[in-house]
Amino acid sequence: MSFADLLDNLGGMGHFQRMSVAFLAIPLLMLASHNLLQNFTAGVPEHHCQIHITANHTRYANTTKELGADSLIRIAIPVNGKGQPEKCLQFATTQWWLLDANATTVNDTTVDTEPCSDGWTYDRSMFTSTIISEWDLVCDSRTLRQMAQSIYMAGVLIGSVLFGSLSDRFGRKALIVWCYLQMGVSGACTAFVPNFTAYCVLRFLSGMAMSGISLNSVSLCMEWIPTKYRAIVGTINGYSYTAGQFILAGVAYAIPSWRWLQLTVSLPFFVFFLYSWLFVESARWLAISGQHKRAVTGLKKAARINGRKKEGDELSVEVLKYHLQKELCSTKTSHSMADLMRTPGMRKISGGVSLVWFATSFAYYGLAMDLQNFGFNIYITQLIFGAVDIPAKFISVMTITFVGRRFSQALSLILAGLCILANIFVPQDLSNLRMTFAVIGKGSLAASFNCAYIFSGELFPTVIRQSGMGLGGTMARVGSMIAPLVKMTGEFFPPLPLIIYGGAPIISGIATCFLPETRNVPLPETVEQVELRSRPNQDDELQMKVLLPSTKPDPAKNSS
């Protein structure tokens, strides 16, 4: 009998499991608010140089106060090829002659211009304030906007590595409690920072906390849930993130000031921190870690809440060891990230999972963090990008449940890549068609994320599951950090970014086909079990040696 059988005996998907899933899913609603927050707090408003009037024409010297905004822009700011005011240039001297009714559009090559010298004027009709308008992150400083997002993603990267390994060592509950607190404190303090440097430091800490919350929420859920419900629970978590995208669009529309928006999406994490102390540590992790008494205590609590008090009272350390005897016999005393690459089966899984997470995140953030460039209202675009997740994840959970994890993962990645590549051949003026392909691609990537959380968690054994998920998260963050840099390649060859964004998920989808299927397969507990599954044609004697290495044959039975 396995640990999954023990969970079924203590209530299966009972009240305890449902409550755990619900209270772990609520914080996921707010993760999107931090992950995609810079679309709004770092939104780039329309801007031009602060108008500086030089009274070098006696005819108009005393009429400056009588001129309207359009006239002032006309005489002070040159226009670009699209007939719009330049964002980063101004006339060296005021061109009063352009006020004449018969004046034509000025040719910039014949009039001296210079960079903005007195700051910028921002259109505040959409955003009353952003970090862009507050710290003038435009023109020569425009790359700082992308740097801020990269620093946040660097925090997510460090968090994936750090909190993934720490939770395998110290448990899921302790780390998730800490990460709720870190997210609340760092997020709220960001709303009061005096400068851009402090903003980046606190966003880095928020990124670290985001990784810890997402990784430990998934593991704590999966390790308390019976096998047949894992896909459903994983999808609930995915839909929580989807709903969070709607929340972000609504809150950002209602609160156009970046500081108040930052504070609003951070304060709920203090509530999550308070109730997270009531979480029960993963009994599966406790048992594998050798803390059998604590594991039994947690299982008895779950049984009592599930209405199975009698079954819980019958549970003891000996019964728990009986259910886990195969796993406990072959469990090592300690594990590290090196175990992810130590054996052939683990190398295959680790490499495949790394490709899946990298390509999904790489293409996802290439689309999701560039909402302003689609030419639509940014709030509507955010809603559309969130809405497409609903059918995408529903379809993915159907295929995950009834077809298989491997098929779902490969299909979603390849479809996303094809949609991105299709936009290479769509003219820029067909914005609706380009938006359609982008939305389908984004939905496919959302489905890929949904499957990756389930598929990856089922591929890695319990003893290094968090380390494996941390590896996947690390590669995802590497992809999200590289994505903005790829956009710069468009200056050399315009279609190149789309070729790279589309090619990566297609290659990853093909590689996914070589991973083992995990549908209706119990979670592996040890590295040895993973190796056994990767070589299914081993004879029975070798299987017994792998699963029960300390068991010796009985001579009496052999002679008989």
Secondary structure as the mmCIF struct_conf table of DSSP 4:
data_model
#
loop_
_struct_conf.conf_type_id
_struct_conf.id
_struct_conf.beg_label_comp_id
_struct_conf.beg_label_asym_id
_struct_conf.beg_label_seq_id
_struct_conf.end_label_comp_id
_struct_conf.end_label_asym_id
_struct_conf.end_label_seq_id
HELX_RH_AL_P HELX_RH_AL_P1 PHE A 3 ASN A 9
TURN_TY1_P TURN_TY1_P1 LEU A 10 GLY A 11
BEND BEND1 GLY A 12 MET A 13
HELX_RH_AL_P HELX_RH_AL_P2 HIS A 15 ASN A 35
TURN_TY1_P TURN_TY1_P2 LEU A 36 LEU A 37
HELX_RH_AL_P HELX_RH_AL_P3 GLN A 38 THR A 41
TURN_TY1_P TURN_TY1_P3 ALA A 42 ALA A 42
STRN STRN1 HIS A 47 CYS A 49
HELX_LH_PP_P HELX_LH_PP_P1 GLN A 50 ILE A 51
TURN_TY1_P TURN_TY1_P4 THR A 58 ASN A 62
HELX_RH_3T_P HELX_RH_3T_P1 THR A 64 GLU A 66
HELX_RH_AL_P HELX_RH_AL_P4 ALA A 69 ALA A 76
BEND BEND2 ILE A 77 ILE A 77
STRN STRN2 VAL A 79 VAL A 79
TURN_TY1_P TURN_TY1_P5 GLY A 81 LYS A 82
BEND BEND3 GLY A 83 GLN A 84
STRN STRN3 PRO A 85 PRO A 85
BEND BEND4 LYS A 87 CYS A 88
STRN STRN4 LEU A 89 PHE A 91
BEND BEND5 ALA A 92 THR A 93
HELX_RH_3T_P HELX_RH_3T_P2 TRP A 96 LEU A 99
BEND BEND6 ASP A 100 ASP A 100
TURN_TY1_P TURN_TY1_P6 ALA A 101 ASN A 102
HELX_LH_PP_P HELX_LH_PP_P2 ALA A 103 VAL A 106
HELX_RH_3T_P HELX_RH_3T_P3 ASP A 108 THR A 110
BEND BEND7 VAL A 111 VAL A 111
STRN STRN5 THR A 113 PRO A 115
BEND BEND8 SER A 117 ASP A 118
STRN STRN6 TRP A 120 TYR A 122
BEND BEND9 SER A 125 MET A 126
BEND BEND10 THR A 128 THR A 128
STRN STRN7 SER A 129 SER A 129
HELX_RH_AL_P HELX_RH_AL_P5 ILE A 131 TRP A 135
TURN_TY1_P TURN_TY1_P7 ASP A 136 ASP A 136
HELX_RH_3T_P HELX_RH_3T_P4 CYS A 139 SER A 141
TURN_TY1_P TURN_TY1_P8 ARG A 142 ARG A 142
HELX_RH_AL_P HELX_RH_AL_P6 THR A 143 PHE A 170
HELX_RH_AL_P HELX_RH_AL_P7 ARG A 172 THR A 190
TURN_TY1_P TURN_TY1_P9 ALA A 191 PHE A 192
BEND BEND11 PRO A 194 ASN A 195
HELX_RH_AL_P HELX_RH_AL_P8 PHE A 196 MET A 222
TURN_TY1_P TURN_TY1_P10 GLU A 223 TRP A 224
BEND BEND12 ILE A 225 ILE A 225
HELX_RH_3T_P HELX_RH_3T_P5 THR A 227 TYR A 229
HELX_RH_AL_P HELX_RH_AL_P9 ARG A 230 ALA A 254
STRN STRN8 SER A 257 SER A 257
HELX_RH_AL_P HELX_RH_AL_P10 TRP A 258 SER A 266
TURN_TY1_P TURN_TY1_P11 LEU A 267 LEU A 267
HELX_RH_AL_P HELX_RH_AL_P11 PRO A 268 TYR A 275
HELX_RH_3T_P HELX_RH_3T_P6 SER A 276 LEU A 278
HELX_LH_PP_P HELX_LH_PP_P3 PHE A 279 SER A 282
HELX_RH_AL_P HELX_RH_AL_P12 ALA A 283 ILE A 288
TURN_TY1_P TURN_TY1_P12 SER A 289 GLY A 290
HELX_RH_AL_P HELX_RH_AL_P13 HIS A 292 ILE A 305
TURN_TY1_P TURN_TY1_P13 ASN A 306 GLY A 307
HELX_RH_AL_P HELX_RH_AL_P14 LYS A 309 ASP A 313
TURN_TY1_P TURN_TY1_P14 GLU A 314 GLU A 314
HELX_RH_AL_P HELX_RH_AL_P15 VAL A 317 HIS A 323
TURN_TY1_P TURN_TY1_P15 LEU A 324 LEU A 324
HELX_RH_AL_P HELX_RH_AL_P16 GLN A 325 SER A 330
BEND BEND13 THR A 333 THR A 333
HELX_RH_3T_P HELX_RH_3T_P7 MET A 337 LEU A 340
TURN_TY1_P TURN_TY1_P16 MET A 341 MET A 341
BEND BEND14 ARG A 342 THR A 343
HELX_RH_AL_P HELX_RH_AL_P17 PRO A 344 ALA A 368
TURN_TY1_P TURN_TY1_P17 MET A 369 MET A 369
HELX_RH_3T_P HELX_RH_3T_P8 LEU A 371 PHE A 374
BEND BEND15 GLY A 375 PHE A 376
HELX_RH_AL_P HELX_RH_AL_P18 ILE A 378 ALA A 387
TURN_TY1_P TURN_TY1_P18 VAL A 388 VAL A 388
HELX_RH_AL_P HELX_RH_AL_P19 ASP A 389 PHE A 402
TURN_TY1_P TURN_TY1_P19 VAL A 403 VAL A 403
HELX_RH_AL_P HELX_RH_AL_P20 ARG A 405 ALA A 422
HELX_RH_3T_P HELX_RH_3T_P9 ASN A 423 PHE A 425
BEND BEND16 VAL A 426 VAL A 426
TURN_TY1_P TURN_TY1_P20 GLN A 428 ASP A 429
HELX_RH_AL_P HELX_RH_AL_P21 SER A 431 LEU A 459
BEND BEND17 PHE A 460 PHE A 460
HELX_RH_3T_P HELX_RH_3T_P10 THR A 462 ILE A 464
HELX_RH_AL_P HELX_RH_AL_P22 ARG A 465 LYS A 487
HELX_RH_3T_P HELX_RH_3T_P11 MET A 488 GLU A 491
TURN_TY1_P TURN_TY1_P21 PHE A 492 PHE A 492
TURN_TY1_P TURN_TY1_P22 PRO A 494 PRO A 495
HELX_RH_AL_P HELX_RH_AL_P23 LEU A 496 THR A 512
TURN_TY1_P TURN_TY1_P23 CYS A 513 PHE A 514
BEND BEND18 LEU A 515 LEU A 515
HELX_LH_PP_P HELX_LH_PP_P4 PRO A 516 GLU A 517
TURN_TY1_P TURN_TY1_P24 ARG A 519 ASN A 520
HELX_LH_PP_P HELX_LH_PP_P5 PRO A 522 PRO A 524
BEND BEND19 THR A 526 THR A 526
HELX_RH_AL_P HELX_RH_AL_P24 VAL A 527 SER A 534
TURN_TY1_P TURN_TY1_P25 PRO A 536 ASN A 537
HELX_RH_AL_P HELX_RH_AL_P25 ASP A 540 LEU A 547
TURN_TY1_P TURN_TY1_P26 PRO A 549 SER A 550
HELX_RH_AL_P HELX_RH_AL_P26 PRO A 555 SER A 559
#
